[in-house]
């Protein structure tokens, strides 16, 4: 949580840059800072105005290390996801 809290006030940015933070990257970096590898793959985008490596929301949502807030915690531990 300390990484995420340090980002309070930093602007949202769709661009892969140092000027702001993309939402899924914020989540990934916070977990990485806490020592947890979410085992996700970044996607390289080469479209006008959005070039770079992005962690797409669908990819993050499929991480076997995360669960929906309304999903029982034991489903992750047992691999039922």
Jmol script that loads the backbone (N, CA, C; Angstrom):
load data "model"
ATOM      1  N   UNK A   1       0.808  -1.203   0.000  1.00  0.00           N
ATOM      2  CA  UNK A   1       0.000   0.000   0.000  1.00  0.00           C
ATOM      3  C   UNK A   1       0.848   1.262   0.000  1.00  0.00           C
ATOM      4  N   UNK A   2       2.057   1.181   0.511  1.00  0.00           N
ATOM      5  CA  UNK A   2       2.862   2.400   0.608  1.00  0.00           C
ATOM      6  C   UNK A   2       3.140   2.990  -0.774  1.00  0.00           C
ATOM      7  N   UNK A   3       3.400   2.134  -1.761  1.00  0.00           N
ATOM      8  CA  UNK A   3       3.640   2.649  -3.107  1.00  0.00           C
ATOM      9  C   UNK A   3       2.401   3.385  -3.620  1.00  0.00           C
ATOM     10  N   UNK A   4       1.241   2.761  -3.492  1.00  0.00           N
ATOM     11  CA  UNK A   4       0.005   3.367  -3.981  1.00  0.00           C
ATOM     12  C   UNK A   4      -0.278   4.690  -3.278  1.00  0.00           C
ATOM     13  N   UNK A   5      -0.080   4.738  -1.985  1.00  0.00           N
ATOM     14  CA  UNK A   5      -0.335   5.973  -1.239  1.00  0.00           C
ATOM     15  C   UNK A   5       0.602   7.100  -1.665  1.00  0.00           C
ATOM     16  N   UNK A   6       1.820   6.758  -2.063  1.00  0.00           N
ATOM     17  CA  UNK A   6       2.761   7.774  -2.533  1.00  0.00           C
ATOM     18  C   UNK A   6       2.325   8.369  -3.870  1.00  0.00           C
ATOM     19  N   UNK A   7       1.427   7.692  -4.575  1.00  0.00           N
ATOM     20  CA  UNK A   7       0.969   8.158  -5.883  1.00  0.00           C
ATOM     21  C   UNK A   7      -0.231   9.095  -5.798  1.00  0.00           C
ATOM     22  N   UNK A   8      -0.774   9.286  -4.601  1.00  0.00           N
ATOM     23  CA  UNK A   8      -1.923  10.178  -4.428  1.00  0.00           C
ATOM     24  C   UNK A   8      -1.557  11.571  -4.943  1.00  0.00           C
ATOM     25  N   UNK A   9      -2.399  12.099  -5.810  1.00  0.00           N
ATOM     26  CA  UNK A   9      -2.157  13.412  -6.399  1.00  0.00           C
ATOM     27  C   UNK A   9      -1.469  13.350  -7.745  1.00  0.00           C
ATOM     28  N   UNK A  10      -0.890  12.218  -8.067  1.00  0.00           N
ATOM     29  CA  UNK A  10      -0.241  12.069  -9.374  1.00  0.00           C
ATOM     30  C   UNK A  10      -1.332  11.911 -10.430  1.00  0.00           C
ATOM     31  N   UNK A  11      -1.210  12.602 -11.553  1.00  0.00           N
ATOM     32  CA  UNK A  11      -2.285  12.553 -12.549  1.00  0.00           C
ATOM     33  C   UNK A  11      -2.404  11.195 -13.238  1.00  0.00           C
ATOM     34  N   UNK A  12      -3.618  10.880 -13.679  1.00  0.00           N
ATOM     35  CA  UNK A  12      -3.873   9.707 -14.502  1.00  0.00           C
ATOM     36  C   UNK A  12      -3.334   9.991 -15.888  1.00  0.00           C
ATOM     37  N   UNK A  13      -2.768   8.989 -16.520  1.00  0.00           N
ATOM     38  CA  UNK A  13      -2.270   9.159 -17.883  1.00  0.00           C
ATOM     39  C   UNK A  13      -2.468   7.879 -18.671  1.00  0.00           C
ATOM     40  N   UNK A  14      -3.069   8.008 -19.844  1.00  0.00           N
ATOM     41  CA  UNK A  14      -3.187   6.855 -20.743  1.00  0.00           C
ATOM     42  C   UNK A  14      -1.849   6.557 -21.394  1.00  0.00           C
ATOM     43  N   UNK A  15      -1.006   7.547 -21.473  1.00  0.00           N
ATOM     44  CA  UNK A  15       0.287   7.399 -22.130  1.00  0.00           C
ATOM     45  C   UNK A  15       1.278   6.704 -21.210  1.00  0.00           C
ATOM     46  N   UNK A  16       2.136   5.898 -21.795  1.00  0.00           N
ATOM     47  CA  UNK A  16       3.203   5.263 -21.024  1.00  0.00           C
ATOM     48  C   UNK A  16       4.313   6.303 -20.851  1.00  0.00           C
ATOM     49  N   UNK A  17       4.247   7.041 -19.749  1.00  0.00           N
ATOM     50  CA  UNK A  17       5.221   8.110 -19.537  1.00  0.00           C
ATOM     51  C   UNK A  17       5.443   8.328 -18.052  1.00  0.00           C
ATOM     52  N   UNK A  18       6.396   9.161 -17.757  1.00  0.00           N
ATOM     53  CA  UNK A  18       6.696   9.521 -16.370  1.00  0.00           C
ATOM     54  C   UNK A  18       5.778  10.635 -15.864  1.00  0.00           C
ATOM     55  N   UNK A  19       4.941  11.185 -16.750  1.00  0.00           N
ATOM     56  CA  UNK A  19       4.091  12.319 -16.392  1.00  0.00           C
ATOM     57  C   UNK A  19       2.852  11.928 -15.600  1.00  0.00           C
ATOM     58  N   UNK A  20       2.509  10.655 -15.613  1.00  0.00           N
ATOM     59  CA  UNK A  20       1.308  10.218 -14.918  1.00  0.00           C
ATOM     60  C   UNK A  20       1.288   8.711 -14.796  1.00  0.00           C
ATOM     61  N   UNK A  21       0.209   8.203 -14.259  1.00  0.00           N
ATOM     62  CA  UNK A  21       0.091   6.775 -14.004  1.00  0.00           C
ATOM     63  C   UNK A  21      -1.153   6.221 -14.667  1.00  0.00           C
ATOM     64  N   UNK A  22      -1.003   5.099 -15.330  1.00  0.00           N
ATOM     65  CA  UNK A  22      -2.130   4.371 -15.908  1.00  0.00           C
ATOM     66  C   UNK A  22      -2.699   3.490 -14.801  1.00  0.00           C
ATOM     67  N   UNK A  23      -4.012   3.343 -14.740  1.00  0.00           N
ATOM     68  CA  UNK A  23      -4.681   2.681 -13.611  1.00  0.00           C
ATOM     69  C   UNK A  23      -4.180   1.262 -13.352  1.00  0.00           C
ATOM     70  N   UNK A  24      -4.078   0.447 -14.395  1.00  0.00           N
ATOM     71  CA  UNK A  24      -3.648  -0.939 -14.173  1.00  0.00           C
ATOM     72  C   UNK A  24      -2.178  -1.010 -13.769  1.00  0.00           C
ATOM     73  N   UNK A  25      -1.388  -0.086 -14.280  1.00  0.00           N
ATOM     74  CA  UNK A  25       0.025  -0.054 -13.904  1.00  0.00           C
ATOM     75  C   UNK A  25       0.179   0.303 -12.433  1.00  0.00           C
ATOM     76  N   UNK A  26      -0.661   1.196 -11.937  1.00  0.00           N
ATOM     77  CA  UNK A  26      -0.644   1.551 -10.518  1.00  0.00           C
ATOM     78  C   UNK A  26      -0.894   0.317  -9.650  1.00  0.00           C
ATOM     79  N   UNK A  27      -1.885  -0.475 -10.013  1.00  0.00           N
ATOM     80  CA  UNK A  27      -2.196  -1.689  -9.252  1.00  0.00           C
ATOM     81  C   UNK A  27      -1.017  -2.652  -9.305  1.00  0.00           C
ATOM     82  N   UNK A  28      -0.491  -2.893 -10.504  1.00  0.00           N
ATOM     83  CA  UNK A  28       0.633  -3.821 -10.689  1.00  0.00           C
ATOM     84  C   UNK A  28       1.862  -3.376  -9.881  1.00  0.00           C
ATOM     85  N   UNK A  29       2.196  -2.087  -9.951  1.00  0.00           N
ATOM     86  CA  UNK A  29       3.361  -1.583  -9.241  1.00  0.00           C
ATOM     87  C   UNK A  29       3.184  -1.666  -7.727  1.00  0.00           C
ATOM     88  N   UNK A  30       1.977  -1.414  -7.244  1.00  0.00           N
ATOM     89  CA  UNK A  30       1.728  -1.491  -5.803  1.00  0.00           C
ATOM     90  C   UNK A  30       1.926  -2.923  -5.307  1.00  0.00           C
ATOM     91  N   UNK A  31       1.409  -3.900  -6.027  1.00  0.00           N
ATOM     92  CA  UNK A  31       1.607  -5.299  -5.635  1.00  0.00           C
ATOM     93  C   UNK A  31       3.076  -5.698  -5.750  1.00  0.00           C
ATOM     94  N   UNK A  32       3.744  -5.249  -6.820  1.00  0.00           N
ATOM     95  CA  UNK A  32       5.168  -5.568  -6.996  1.00  0.00           C
ATOM     96  C   UNK A  32       5.993  -4.980  -5.859  1.00  0.00           C
ATOM     97  N   UNK A  33       5.681  -3.759  -5.457  1.00  0.00           N
ATOM     98  CA  UNK A  33       6.371  -3.099  -4.351  1.00  0.00           C
ATOM     99  C   UNK A  33       6.169  -3.867  -3.040  1.00  0.00           C
ATOM    100  N   UNK A  34       5.016  -4.530  -2.931  1.00  0.00           N
ATOM    101  CA  UNK A  34       4.720  -5.320  -1.730  1.00  0.00           C
ATOM    102  C   UNK A  34       5.321  -6.725  -1.817  1.00  0.00           C
ATOM    103  N   UNK A  35       6.024  -7.019  -2.913  1.00  0.00           N
ATOM    104  CA  UNK A  35       6.698  -8.305  -3.043  1.00  0.00           C
ATOM    105  C   UNK A  35       5.888  -9.388  -3.723  1.00  0.00           C
ATOM    106  N   UNK A  36       4.772  -9.023  -4.360  1.00  0.00           N
ATOM    107  CA  UNK A  36       3.911 -10.015  -5.015  1.00  0.00           C
ATOM    108  C   UNK A  36       3.991  -9.879  -6.530  1.00  0.00           C
ATOM    109  N   UNK A  37       4.338 -10.978  -7.199  1.00  0.00           N
ATOM    110  CA  UNK A  37       4.375 -11.017  -8.655  1.00  0.00           C
ATOM    111  C   UNK A  37       2.998 -11.442  -9.153  1.00  0.00           C
ATOM    112  N   UNK A  38       2.307 -10.579  -9.872  1.00  0.00           N
ATOM    113  CA  UNK A  38       0.973 -10.901 -10.364  1.00  0.00           C
ATOM    114  C   UNK A  38       1.007 -11.773 -11.619  1.00  0.00           C
ATOM    115  N   UNK A  39       2.198 -12.005 -12.152  1.00  0.00           N
ATOM    116  CA  UNK A  39       2.383 -12.865 -13.323  1.00  0.00           C
ATOM    117  C   UNK A  39       1.489 -12.434 -14.483  1.00  0.00           C
ATOM    118  N   UNK A  40       1.638 -11.188 -14.907  1.00  0.00           N
ATOM    119  CA  UNK A  40       0.878 -10.642 -16.023  1.00  0.00           C
ATOM    120  C   UNK A  40       1.833 -10.240 -17.139  1.00  0.00           C
ATOM    121  N   UNK A  41       1.290 -10.108 -18.328  1.00  0.00           N
ATOM    122  CA  UNK A  41       2.079  -9.744 -19.497  1.00  0.00           C
ATOM    123  C   UNK A  41       1.647  -8.375 -20.001  1.00  0.00           C
ATOM    124  N   UNK A  42       2.607  -7.520 -20.227  1.00  0.00           N
ATOM    125  CA  UNK A  42       2.326  -6.204 -20.801  1.00  0.00           C
ATOM    126  C   UNK A  42       2.208  -6.348 -22.316  1.00  0.00           C
ATOM    127  N   UNK A  43       1.355  -5.534 -22.909  1.00  0.00           N
ATOM    128  CA  UNK A  43       1.110  -5.556 -24.343  1.00  0.00           C
ATOM    129  C   UNK A  43       1.726  -4.321 -24.975  1.00  0.00           C
ATOM    130  N   UNK A  44       2.506  -4.514 -26.031  1.00  0.00           N
ATOM    131  CA  UNK A  44       3.092  -3.377 -26.739  1.00  0.00           C
ATOM    132  C   UNK A  44       2.062  -2.822 -27.714  1.00  0.00           C
ATOM    133  N   UNK A  45       1.765  -1.530 -27.580  1.00  0.00           N
ATOM    134  CA  UNK A  45       0.842  -0.854 -28.489  1.00  0.00           C
ATOM    135  C   UNK A  45       1.625   0.077 -29.399  1.00  0.00           C
ATOM    136  N   UNK A  46       1.334   0.012 -30.667  1.00  0.00           N
ATOM    137  CA  UNK A  46       1.957   0.897 -31.652  1.00  0.00           C
ATOM    138  C   UNK A  46       0.872   1.600 -32.451  1.00  0.00           C
ATOM    139  N   UNK A  47       0.028   2.336 -31.746  1.00  0.00           N
ATOM    140  CA  UNK A  47      -1.011   3.106 -32.411  1.00  0.00           C
ATOM    141  C   UNK A  47      -0.736   4.586 -32.152  1.00  0.00           C
ATOM    142  N   UNK A  48      -1.186   5.449 -33.048  1.00  0.00           N
ATOM    143  CA  UNK A  48      -0.906   6.880 -32.855  1.00  0.00           C
ATOM    144  C   UNK A  48      -1.334   7.357 -31.463  1.00  0.00           C
ATOM    145  N   UNK A  49      -0.509   8.109 -30.836  1.00  0.00           N
ATOM    146  CA  UNK A  49      -0.709   8.715 -29.524  1.00  0.00           C
ATOM    147  C   UNK A  49      -0.673   7.732 -28.356  1.00  0.00           C
ATOM    148  N   UNK A  50      -0.570   6.447 -28.611  1.00  0.00           N
ATOM    149  CA  UNK A  50      -0.495   5.446 -27.522  1.00  0.00           C
ATOM    150  C   UNK A  50       0.527   4.384 -27.878  1.00  0.00           C
ATOM    151  N   UNK A  51       1.781   4.749 -27.819  1.00  0.00           N
ATOM    152  CA  UNK A  51       2.823   3.790 -28.114  1.00  0.00           C
ATOM    153  C   UNK A  51       3.551   3.452 -26.828  1.00  0.00           C
ATOM    154  N   UNK A  52       3.775   2.176 -26.607  1.00  0.00           N
ATOM    155  CA  UNK A  52       4.487   1.751 -25.417  1.00  0.00           C
ATOM    156  C   UNK A  52       3.935   0.439 -24.895  1.00  0.00           C
ATOM    157  N   UNK A  53       4.399   0.042 -23.733  1.00  0.00           N
ATOM    158  CA  UNK A  53       3.974  -1.204 -23.105  1.00  0.00           C
ATOM    159  C   UNK A  53       2.888  -0.903 -22.082  1.00  0.00           C
ATOM    160  N   UNK A  54       1.751  -1.576 -22.201  1.00  0.00           N
ATOM    161  CA  UNK A  54       0.609  -1.343 -21.336  1.00  0.00           C
ATOM    162  C   UNK A  54       0.142  -2.640 -20.693  1.00  0.00           C
ATOM    163  N   UNK A  55      -0.306  -2.536 -19.471  1.00  0.00           N
ATOM    164  CA  UNK A  55      -0.976  -3.647 -18.804  1.00  0.00           C
ATOM    165  C   UNK A  55      -2.460  -3.413 -19.017  1.00  0.00           C
ATOM    166  N   UNK A  56      -3.040  -4.158 -19.932  1.00  0.00           N
ATOM    167  CA  UNK A  56      -4.442  -3.965 -20.286  1.00  0.00           C
ATOM    168  C   UNK A  56      -5.345  -4.489 -19.173  1.00  0.00           C
ATOM    169  N   UNK A  57      -6.483  -3.827 -18.946  1.00  0.00           N
ATOM    170  CA  UNK A  57      -7.376  -4.216 -17.845  1.00  0.00           C
ATOM    171  C   UNK A  57      -7.798  -5.680 -17.889  1.00  0.00           C
ATOM    172  N   UNK A  58      -8.095  -6.219 -19.061  1.00  0.00           N
ATOM    173  CA  UNK A  58      -8.504  -7.615 -19.158  1.00  0.00           C
ATOM    174  C   UNK A  58      -7.414  -8.579 -18.745  1.00  0.00           C
ATOM    175  N   UNK A  59      -6.177  -8.235 -19.056  1.00  0.00           N
ATOM    176  CA  UNK A  59      -5.033  -9.074 -18.672  1.00  0.00           C
ATOM    177  C   UNK A  59      -4.857  -9.049 -17.157  1.00  0.00           C
ATOM    178  N   UNK A  60      -4.941  -7.865 -16.568  1.00  0.00           N
ATOM    179  CA  UNK A  60      -4.813  -7.755 -15.114  1.00  0.00           C
ATOM    180  C   UNK A  60      -5.924  -8.531 -14.412  1.00  0.00           C
ATOM    181  N   UNK A  61      -7.148  -8.421 -14.917  1.00  0.00           N
ATOM    182  CA  UNK A  61      -8.291  -9.102 -14.298  1.00  0.00           C
ATOM    183  C   UNK A  61      -8.143 -10.622 -14.322  1.00  0.00           C
ATOM    184  N   UNK A  62      -7.370 -11.138 -15.261  1.00  0.00           N
ATOM    185  CA  UNK A  62      -7.189 -12.593 -15.368  1.00  0.00           C
ATOM    186  C   UNK A  62      -6.038 -13.122 -14.514  1.00  0.00           C
ATOM    187  N   UNK A  63      -5.343 -12.254 -13.808  1.00  0.00           N
ATOM    188  CA  UNK A  63      -4.252 -12.718 -12.950  1.00  0.00           C
ATOM    189  C   UNK A  63      -4.804 -13.700 -11.926  1.00  0.00           C
ATOM    190  N   UNK A  64      -4.146 -14.835 -11.811  1.00  0.00           N
ATOM    191  CA  UNK A  64      -4.620 -15.845 -10.856  1.00  0.00           C
ATOM    192  C   UNK A  64      -4.374 -15.430  -9.412  1.00  0.00           C
ATOM    193  N   UNK A  65      -3.685 -14.323  -9.209  1.00  0.00           N
ATOM    194  CA  UNK A  65      -3.378 -13.837  -7.865  1.00  0.00           C
ATOM    195  C   UNK A  65      -4.373 -12.795  -7.365  1.00  0.00           C
ATOM    196  N   UNK A  66      -5.318 -12.411  -8.217  1.00  0.00           N
ATOM    197  CA  UNK A  66      -6.313 -11.413  -7.840  1.00  0.00           C
ATOM    198  C   UNK A  66      -7.694 -12.037  -7.876  1.00  0.00           C
ATOM    199  N   UNK A  67      -8.629 -11.436  -7.151  1.00  0.00           N
ATOM    200  CA  UNK A  67     -10.007 -11.915  -7.173  1.00  0.00           C
ATOM    201  C   UNK A  67     -10.938 -10.720  -7.137  1.00  0.00           C
ATOM    202  N   UNK A  68     -12.145 -10.940  -7.595  1.00  0.00           N
ATOM    203  CA  UNK A  68     -13.165  -9.903  -7.490  1.00  0.00           C
ATOM    204  C   UNK A  68     -13.500  -9.734  -6.020  1.00  0.00           C
ATOM    205  N   UNK A  69     -13.901  -8.553  -5.621  1.00  0.00           N
ATOM    206  CA  UNK A  69     -14.202  -8.308  -4.216  1.00  0.00           C
ATOM    207  C   UNK A  69     -15.343  -9.174  -3.706  1.00  0.00           C
ATOM    208  N   UNK A  70     -16.245  -9.596  -4.579  1.00  0.00           N
ATOM    209  CA  UNK A  70     -17.362 -10.428  -4.137  1.00  0.00           C
ATOM    210  C   UNK A  70     -17.098 -11.930  -4.319  1.00  0.00           C
ATOM    211  N   UNK A  71     -15.857 -12.302  -4.679  1.00  0.00           N
ATOM    212  CA  UNK A  71     -15.476 -13.697  -4.871  1.00  0.00           C
ATOM    213  C   UNK A  71     -14.857 -14.236  -3.582  1.00  0.00           C
ATOM    214  N   UNK A  72     -15.236 -15.439  -3.163  1.00  0.00           N
ATOM    215  CA  UNK A  72     -14.649 -16.000  -1.939  1.00  0.00           C
ATOM    216  C   UNK A  72     -13.126 -16.141  -2.055  1.00  0.00           C
ATOM    217  N   UNK A  73     -12.417 -15.804  -0.988  1.00  0.00           N
ATOM    218  CA  UNK A  73     -10.944 -15.864  -0.995  1.00  0.00           C
ATOM    219  C   UNK A  73     -10.425 -17.266  -1.216  1.00  0.00           C
ATOM    220  N   UNK A  74     -11.121 -18.301  -0.760  1.00  0.00           N
ATOM    221  CA  UNK A  74     -10.604 -19.656  -0.890  1.00  0.00           C
ATOM    222  C   UNK A  74     -10.548 -20.115  -2.345  1.00  0.00           C
ATOM    223  N   UNK A  75     -11.278 -19.494  -3.259  1.00  0.00           N
ATOM    224  CA  UNK A  75     -11.248 -19.922  -4.661  1.00  0.00           C
ATOM    225  C   UNK A  75      -9.877 -19.667  -5.280  1.00  0.00           C
ATOM    226  N   UNK A  76      -9.160 -18.663  -4.813  1.00  0.00           N
ATOM    227  CA  UNK A  76      -7.818 -18.402  -5.316  1.00  0.00           C
ATOM    228  C   UNK A  76      -6.844 -19.444  -4.785  1.00  0.00           C
ATOM    229  N   UNK A  77      -6.894 -19.692  -3.507  1.00  0.00           N
ATOM    230  CA  UNK A  77      -5.978 -20.646  -2.887  1.00  0.00           C
ATOM    231  C   UNK A  77      -6.152 -22.046  -3.455  1.00  0.00           C
ATOM    232  N   UNK A  78      -7.375 -22.415  -3.796  1.00  0.00           N
ATOM    233  CA  UNK A  78      -7.624 -23.763  -4.288  1.00  0.00           C
ATOM    234  C   UNK A  78      -7.497 -23.870  -5.807  1.00  0.00           C
ATOM    235  N   UNK A  79      -7.246 -22.735  -6.485  1.00  0.00           N
ATOM    236  CA  UNK A  79      -7.085 -22.743  -7.929  1.00  0.00           C
ATOM    237  C   UNK A  79      -8.393 -22.877  -8.685  1.00  0.00           C
ATOM    238  N   UNK A  80      -9.499 -22.558  -8.077  1.00  0.00           N
ATOM    239  CA  UNK A  80     -10.805 -22.700  -8.718  1.00  0.00           C
ATOM    240  C   UNK A  80     -11.153 -21.537  -9.618  1.00  0.00           C
ATOM    241  N   UNK A  81     -10.298 -20.586  -9.747  1.00  0.00           N
ATOM    242  CA  UNK A  81     -10.600 -19.384 -10.503  1.00  0.00           C
ATOM    243  C   UNK A  81     -10.675 -19.624 -11.970  1.00  0.00           C
TER     244      UNK A  81
END
end "model"
wireframe off; spacefill off
backbone 0.3
color backbone group
